[in-house]
Amino acid sequence: MSLLDGRVAVVTGGSSGIGRGIALAYAEAGADVVVCDIREEPKEGGAPTHEKIESDTDSSATYVELDVTDPAAFEEAMDAAEAFGGVDVMVNNAGIWRPEEFLEVTEAEFQGMMDINLKGVYFGAQAAATRMVESGGGSIINVSSVNGIFGNGNYPTYSASKGAVRTLSYSLAHGLGGDNVRVNAIHPGAIKTKIGPEGAEETSEEQMAQLNAMIPLGRQGEPDDVAGVAVFLASDLSKYVTGESIVVDGGWTSWR
Ligand SMILES: NC(=O)c1ccc[n+]([C@@H]2O[C@H](COP(=O)([O-])OP(=O)(O)OC[C@H]3O[C@@H](n4cnc5c(N)ncnc54)[C@H](O)[C@@H]3O)[C@@H](O)[C@H]2O)c1
């Protein structure tokens, strides 16, 4: 028996990076997966996530092209999950990051980031919770960031959006506990993905060494490091855990 046998998971931003890592880990743990994204091809290359799941695991997967800024779009994802038996696990992972100068941020830039990082999580959770309340329960996992815990003057909109995801998760856990829907947040630290703006300079060896020196475990994380915690939160191992915020950062925030 695997941890997620018989479960159905929906993962937004599941084509690349952390979402891809979570989707693959869920499938390996026995879940069928609905991968939602605005792009099918992983940013880092390789087979699309749903194809890799179908070829490498015993689980089923499908891809739904979905922009999380459109609340109505989640219905198609929920229907795709219904075809597998109904959503048990919803991972609101899709997000963007960019450095910015606070005094120059425009309203459109602010709104664009909030629409993906916060509104996308809000209405993704709402769509999933609606089905979960009807079916008797489920687990919602919202991907925030260590920047949802501490601030960073280099990306104030991102930090604000991620802090809101944390307190949203607490509120939903409170509101939905009576319906057996658990809601938790994950706060990744520095994870090796291609989240930076297109064309941005690669992190230099020197910057990498400086960053690693601040992380007690001495290295940046891999999507797989976050996926393990997402499997825990999706499974019955965490059946009495809700309204929790789990930091996955190699110890970085523990001594800041
Ligand atoms: N990489 C890190 O160091 C790090 C740290 C903390 C938090 N996070 C968070 O983890 C999550 C995943 O980030 P990642 O590093 O894997 O990034 P990524 O860019 O590698 O992957 C994000 C995926 O989300 C998709 N996406 C973007 N906008 C979308 C939209 N409007 N609708 C649907 N899909 C959309 C992208 O196409 C991409 O496939 C984000 O919420 C991010 O803020 C990442």
The ligand as an SDF file (V2000), in Angstrom:
LIG
                    3D

 44 48  0  0  0  0  0  0  0  0999 V2000
   12.0330   28.3310   -6.5840 N   0  0  0  0  0  0  0  0  0  0  0  0
   12.0750   28.8790   -5.3960 C   0  0  0  0  0  0  0  0  0  0  0  0
   13.1840   29.1680   -4.8660 O   0  0  0  0  0  0  0  0  0  0  0  0
   10.8260   29.1690   -4.6330 C   0  0  0  0  0  0  0  0  0  0  0  0
   10.9510   29.6060   -3.2990 C   0  0  0  0  0  0  0  0  0  0  0  0
    9.8160   29.8840   -2.5670 C   0  0  0  0  0  0  0  0  0  0  0  0
    8.5640   29.7210   -3.1350 C   0  0  0  0  0  0  0  0  0  0  0  0
    8.4600   29.2900   -4.4210 N   0  0  0  0  0  0  0  0  0  0  0  0
    7.1080   29.1640   -4.9550 C   0  0  0  0  0  0  0  0  0  0  0  0
    6.9270   27.8720   -5.4810 O   0  0  0  0  0  0  0  0  0  0  0  0
    5.9690   27.9200   -6.5320 C   0  0  0  0  0  0  0  0  0  0  0  0
    6.5420   27.2380   -7.7560 C   0  0  0  0  0  0  0  0  0  0  0  0
    7.6920   27.9490   -8.1630 O   0  0  0  0  0  0  0  0  0  0  0  0
    8.8490   27.3060   -9.0620 P   0  0  0  0  0  0  0  0  0  0  0  0
   10.1360   27.7530   -8.4840 O   0  0  0  0  0  0  0  0  0  0  0  0
    8.5940   25.8650   -9.2620 O   0  0  0  0  0  0  0  0  0  0  0  0
    8.6140   28.1230  -10.4160 O   0  0  0  0  0  0  0  0  0  0  0  0
    8.6450   27.6660  -11.9400 P   0  0  0  0  0  0  0  0  0  0  0  0
    8.6200   28.9100  -12.7120 O   0  0  0  0  0  0  0  0  0  0  0  0
    9.7510   26.6820  -12.1570 O   0  0  0  0  0  0  0  0  0  0  0  0
    7.2650   26.8790  -12.1280 O   0  0  0  0  0  0  0  0  0  0  0  0
    6.0450   27.5600  -12.0040 C   0  0  0  0  0  0  0  0  0  0  0  0
    5.0170   26.9620  -12.9410 C   0  0  0  0  0  0  0  0  0  0  0  0
    3.8230   27.7460  -12.7760 O   0  0  0  0  0  0  0  0  0  0  0  0
    3.2910   28.0320  -14.0460 C   0  0  0  0  0  0  0  0  0  0  0  0
    2.4930   29.2520  -14.0360 N   0  0  0  0  0  0  0  0  0  0  0  0
    2.9250   30.5450  -13.9820 C   0  0  0  0  0  0  0  0  0  0  0  0
    1.8920   31.3870  -14.0580 N   0  0  0  0  0  0  0  0  0  0  0  0
    0.7750   30.6210  -14.1740 C   0  0  0  0  0  0  0  0  0  0  0  0
   -0.6020   30.9110  -14.2800 C   0  0  0  0  0  0  0  0  0  0  0  0
   -1.0490   32.1750  -14.3550 N   0  0  0  0  0  0  0  0  0  0  0  0
   -1.4850   29.8910  -14.3450 N   0  0  0  0  0  0  0  0  0  0  0  0
   -1.0440   28.6050  -14.3060 C   0  0  0  0  0  0  0  0  0  0  0  0
    0.2530   28.2640  -14.2150 N   0  0  0  0  0  0  0  0  0  0  0  0
    1.1500   29.2630  -14.1440 C   0  0  0  0  0  0  0  0  0  0  0  0
    4.5220   28.1730  -14.9580 C   0  0  0  0  0  0  0  0  0  0  0  0
    4.1900   28.0070  -16.3250 O   0  0  0  0  0  0  0  0  0  0  0  0
    5.4350   27.0740  -14.4150 C   0  0  0  0  0  0  0  0  0  0  0  0
    5.2370   25.8550  -15.1020 O   0  0  0  0  0  0  0  0  0  0  0  0
    5.6480   29.4100   -6.7410 C   0  0  0  0  0  0  0  0  0  0  0  0
    4.4410   29.7200   -6.0780 O   0  0  0  0  0  0  0  0  0  0  0  0
    6.8220   30.0930   -6.0950 C   0  0  0  0  0  0  0  0  0  0  0  0
    6.5030   31.3970   -5.6730 O   0  0  0  0  0  0  0  0  0  0  0  0
    9.5510   29.0250   -5.1860 C   0  0  0  0  0  0  0  0  0  0  0  0
  1  2  1  0
  2  3  2  0
  2  4  1  0
  4  5  1  0
  4 44  2  0
  5  6  2  0
  6  7  1  0
  7  8  2  0
  8  9  1  0
  8 44  1  0
  9 10  1  0
  9 42  1  0
 10 11  1  0
 11 12  1  0
 11 40  1  0
 12 13  1  0
 13 14  1  0
 14 15  2  0
 14 16  1  0
 14 17  1  0
 17 18  1  0
 18 19  2  0
 18 20  1  0
 18 21  1  0
 21 22  1  0
 22 23  1  0
 23 24  1  0
 23 38  1  0
 24 25  1  0
 25 26  1  0
 25 36  1  0
 26 27  1  0
 26 35  1  0
 27 28  2  0
 28 29  1  0
 29 30  1  0
 29 35  2  0
 30 31  1  0
 30 32  2  0
 32 33  1  0
 33 34  2  0
 34 35  1  0
 36 37  1  0
 36 38  1  0
 38 39  1  0
 40 41  1  0
 40 42  1  0
 42 43  1  0
M  CHG  2   8   1  16  -1
M  END
$$$$
